[in-house]
Amino acid sequence: MYMEYQPLEGDRGRVSAGNSSAEEEVRRGKRKRAVCYMAVPVWCLSFRQPYAGLVLDGVKTVESRWKPLLAPLENQTLAVHIAQRDWEGQDWRAVLGGPLGMDPAQIRALLESGERFGRGVVAGLVDVGETWQCSTSLQGEELQQLERSAVLIGLQEKHLTHLSNPRWLKEPLSARGGRDLWTVKIPAELLL
């Protein structure tokens, strides 16, 4: 965990205890009280919508990338950042309405759930599992199962990573996204 201490104004880094003159000045309003909070540094990855919401709602359990970006994070927790922009394709809609058998009302409810915190925020956490490259010869039911789990069609040659244990933060954490992995400090009070 990460702990940050901000000293009292004019305190020059001294930590005071009890009924010192610094504590008396805090009571009189002449000084600010020290702030001590705990934050957890976590690797973070930006996801475009609807995929960020689909990950955090547990529908998308396999992430696909052209490079093994998440491989070093196996058995670690990843923060999910909701990007400002939407995913450009519509494969997700075909998978939700087709193989996953969702009707338009269910899809709409799922999309609304994913938008609960808005955009440009760290919204939740997910645990990272094994990463492997999808074979070009993979076909049939095994490929269809992976496509349902990734909520995406055309996975051959991509690096796939299992995701599990998705959870939303108590509140969103405003943050500017990054292109690849980046770190974010999540205040402990936002964790469930």
Backbone torsions as a table, in degrees:
resi	resn	phi	psi	omega
1	MET	NA	155.7	-179.3
2	TYR	-107.4	132.7	178.6
3	MET	-126.3	133.2	179.8
4	GLU	-122.6	136.4	178.3
5	TYR	-118.8	127.1	175.0
6	GLN	-109.3	116.5	-175.9
7	PRO	-68.9	163.0	174.9
8	LEU	-63.0	147.4	177.2
9	GLU	-56.4	133.2	179.1
10	GLY	75.3	7.4	-175.0
11	ASP	-85.1	-18.4	-179.5
12	ARG	52.2	37.6	174.4
13	GLY	85.2	-4.6	179.8
14	ARG	-72.5	141.4	174.6
15	VAL	-104.4	122.2	-177.9
16	SER	-108.0	155.5	179.5
17	ALA	-137.0	158.4	174.2
18	GLY	71.5	-147.2	-175.5
19	ASN	-96.8	47.5	179.6
20	SER	-71.7	172.1	178.5
21	SER	-64.9	-32.7	177.2
22	ALA	-63.6	-42.9	178.6
23	GLU	-64.4	-37.8	178.0
24	GLU	-64.5	-39.9	178.5
25	GLU	-66.2	-33.0	175.4
26	VAL	-62.8	-45.2	179.8
27	ARG	-61.7	-36.7	-178.9
28	ARG	-80.9	-6.1	179.3
29	GLY	84.2	11.7	-179.4
30	LYS	-86.8	-15.0	179.6
31	ARG	-135.4	154.8	173.8
32	LYS	-89.0	147.0	177.6
33	ARG	-73.4	148.9	177.0
34	ALA	-63.6	144.0	178.1
35	VAL	-110.5	126.7	177.9
36	CYS	-130.2	119.9	178.0
37	TYR	-137.5	159.3	179.1
38	MET	-111.4	137.7	177.3
39	ALA	-135.2	149.0	-178.6
40	VAL	-106.5	119.7	175.3
41	PRO	-76.8	129.8	-176.0
42	VAL	-138.2	142.8	171.4
43	TRP	-65.6	145.2	-176.2
44	CYS	-134.0	148.6	177.8
45	LEU	-137.6	133.6	177.3
46	SER	-82.3	134.4	175.4
47	PHE	-120.7	137.6	172.8
48	ARG	-79.5	155.2	176.0
49	GLN	-79.4	145.8	11.1
50	PRO	-89.0	3.0	-172.7
51	TYR	-64.6	-35.2	177.7
52	ALA	-58.6	-48.6	178.8
53	GLY	-65.2	-38.0	179.7
54	LEU	-66.0	-34.6	175.8
55	VAL	-66.9	-50.5	-175.4
56	LEU	-71.3	-22.0	175.3
57	ASP	-90.7	3.1	173.9
58	GLY	79.3	11.0	178.6
59	VAL	-82.3	-42.7	179.3
60	LYS	-94.1	112.0	-177.6
61	THR	-114.2	2.9	175.8
62	VAL	-133.4	124.6	176.3
63	GLU	-98.8	140.3	179.8
64	SER	-119.6	136.7	178.0
65	ARG	-142.9	156.6	178.3
66	TRP	-76.8	-15.2	175.4
67	LYS	-130.8	159.5	-175.4
68	PRO	-77.8	56.0	-174.7
69	LEU	-56.3	-39.9	-174.5
70	LEU	-91.7	-4.4	-177.7
71	ALA	-54.7	-42.2	-179.7
72	PRO	-68.4	-11.7	-177.1
73	LEU	-99.1	11.1	-180.0
74	GLU	-53.6	134.9	-178.7
75	ASN	67.5	23.4	175.8
76	GLN	-121.9	170.7	178.5
77	THR	-99.4	140.0	-179.4
78	LEU	-119.1	133.8	173.8
79	ALA	-83.1	140.8	-179.6
80	VAL	-104.6	116.7	176.7
81	HIS	-99.4	134.2	177.8
82	ILE	-92.9	113.7	-178.9
83	ALA	-69.0	163.3	178.7
84	GLN	-72.6	-32.9	-174.3
85	ARG	-95.8	155.4	175.9
86	ASP	-85.8	157.4	170.9
87	TRP	-64.9	138.0	-172.8
88	GLU	-79.1	-27.8	-178.1
89	GLY	-87.5	173.1	179.3
90	GLN	-117.7	13.0	179.3
91	ASP	-53.9	-39.4	-178.3
92	TRP	-57.5	-39.8	-179.5
93	ARG	-66.9	-39.9	178.5
94	ALA	-64.8	-38.9	-180.0
95	VAL	-71.0	-44.0	179.5
96	LEU	-62.1	-45.3	-177.2
97	GLY	-80.9	-21.6	-178.4
98	GLY	-97.3	-95.3	-175.6
99	PRO	-57.0	-34.0	179.7
100	LEU	-85.1	-10.2	171.5
101	GLY	67.5	27.9	179.6
102	MET	-85.5	140.7	175.5
103	ASP	-87.3	168.8	-177.4
104	PRO	-55.0	-37.4	179.8
105	ALA	-66.6	-40.4	178.1
106	GLN	-66.2	-40.3	178.6
107	ILE	-64.4	-44.9	179.6
108	ARG	-60.2	-44.6	179.3
109	ALA	-62.8	-39.7	179.0
110	LEU	-65.2	-42.4	178.8
111	LEU	-64.9	-40.6	178.1
112	GLU	-64.4	-39.5	177.7
113	SER	-60.4	-41.9	-179.3
114	GLY	-68.1	-18.5	-179.2
115	GLU	-97.2	7.2	-172.9
116	ARG	-57.8	-29.7	-178.8
117	PHE	-105.6	-1.1	-178.4
118	GLY	82.2	-157.7	-175.8
119	ARG	-116.2	161.6	178.2
120	GLY	71.1	34.5	-178.1
121	VAL	-137.7	152.9	166.2
122	VAL	-83.9	122.0	-170.8
123	ALA	-111.4	-20.2	-176.7
124	GLY	-173.0	-171.8	-177.9
125	LEU	-131.5	153.7	176.2
126	VAL	-147.4	147.8	178.4
127	ASP	-90.0	138.4	-176.0
128	VAL	-97.4	131.5	177.8
129	GLY	-107.8	-151.2	-176.9
130	GLU	-67.8	145.0	174.6
131	THR	-115.3	137.1	177.7
132	TRP	-149.3	162.0	178.4
133	GLN	-95.7	130.5	179.9
134	CYS	-73.7	128.0	-177.6
135	SER	-69.8	146.5	176.0
136	THR	-70.4	-21.3	-178.4
137	SER	-89.3	-3.3	-179.6
138	LEU	-67.1	129.9	-177.9
139	GLN	-146.4	-179.7	172.4
140	GLY	66.3	-148.1	-173.9
141	GLU	-61.7	-37.2	-179.7
142	GLU	-63.2	-43.1	178.0
143	LEU	-66.9	-42.3	179.6
144	GLN	-62.4	-38.6	177.6
145	GLN	-63.4	-42.8	177.6
146	LEU	-64.6	-40.0	178.6
147	GLU	-64.1	-37.7	175.4
148	ARG	-64.5	-42.5	-179.2
149	SER	-68.7	-32.6	179.5
150	ALA	-89.5	-13.1	-175.2
151	VAL	52.1	46.5	-177.2
152	LEU	-158.2	146.6	178.9
153	ILE	-106.6	147.0	177.6
154	GLY	84.8	60.6	-175.6
155	LEU	-94.2	-10.7	-176.5
156	GLN	-55.4	137.6	179.9
157	GLU	73.4	-4.4	177.4
158	LYS	-85.3	156.6	175.3
159	HIS	-89.2	123.1	-176.0
160	LEU	-108.9	142.8	-179.6
161	THR	-133.6	129.5	175.4
162	HIS	-71.3	136.3	175.2
163	LEU	-121.0	140.4	-179.8
164	SER	-146.2	170.4	175.7
165	ASN	53.1	51.5	178.9
166	PRO	-70.9	143.2	176.3
167	ARG	-152.0	137.4	177.3
168	TRP	-79.2	147.3	171.3
169	LEU	-71.8	163.6	177.1
170	LYS	-64.5	-35.6	178.6
171	GLU	-143.9	155.9	177.0
172	PRO	-72.6	152.9	176.6
173	LEU	-115.3	110.0	-178.1
174	SER	-62.0	130.2	-178.3
175	ALA	-159.7	144.3	174.3
176	ARG	-81.9	131.9	-177.1
177	GLY	-73.8	169.6	177.6
178	GLY	-127.1	167.3	-177.6
179	ARG	-74.9	-44.6	179.1
180	ASP	-117.5	-141.3	177.5
181	LEU	-76.8	142.1	176.0
182	TRP	-148.4	165.4	-178.4
183	THR	-105.6	149.7	177.9
184	VAL	-136.4	145.9	176.0
185	LYS	-101.4	113.3	-178.1
186	ILE	-98.3	118.5	177.4
187	PRO	-56.3	136.1	-175.8
188	ALA	-57.6	-30.9	-178.1
189	GLU	-70.1	-12.9	176.7
190	LEU	-86.5	-12.4	-178.9
191	LEU	-83.3	143.1	179.4
192	LEU	-81.8	NA	NA
